[in-house]
Amino acid sequence: MTCLLNSLDLDLAIFASLPLSIDLFLDITEEFGDSDLPFNVDIVDGTRIDESFRPTPQRNQLSSCNGVRYETDLN
């Protein structure tokens, strides 16, 4: 099985006490877009997501790519 990192993306929801300003949202989006990460990062302002659509984070999720294991710890 081939793992293509450039076809992967990370959906990152930011949950702050207040909604992100448009300027801050655009700055964060631009920084991730200009980064050297081998995948795309999609930013979502978590305070603007309807409660019924908010995902339940997966804790300690394991995945692998080309035999390399990656662990995500959201604690």
C-alpha positions, 0 to 999 in steps of 0.5 A: 500500500502506498501512502501519499502525504501530499494527498493527506490533510489535517482538519484543525478546529480551534476552540477559543473563548471567543471567535477568532477575528478575521485577521487572526484566522487569515494569519493562521491559515496563511502560516500553515499554507506557507509551512513545510508540512507535508500535508494541507491544514484546513483551519476551522473556528470551532466557536462558529461550528453549530454544537450539533456538528462538533466532532468528538475528538479521537484520543490517542489515535494511531495511524501508519504510513509506509511502515511508520507509526504516528500517534495523535494524543489530544489530551 
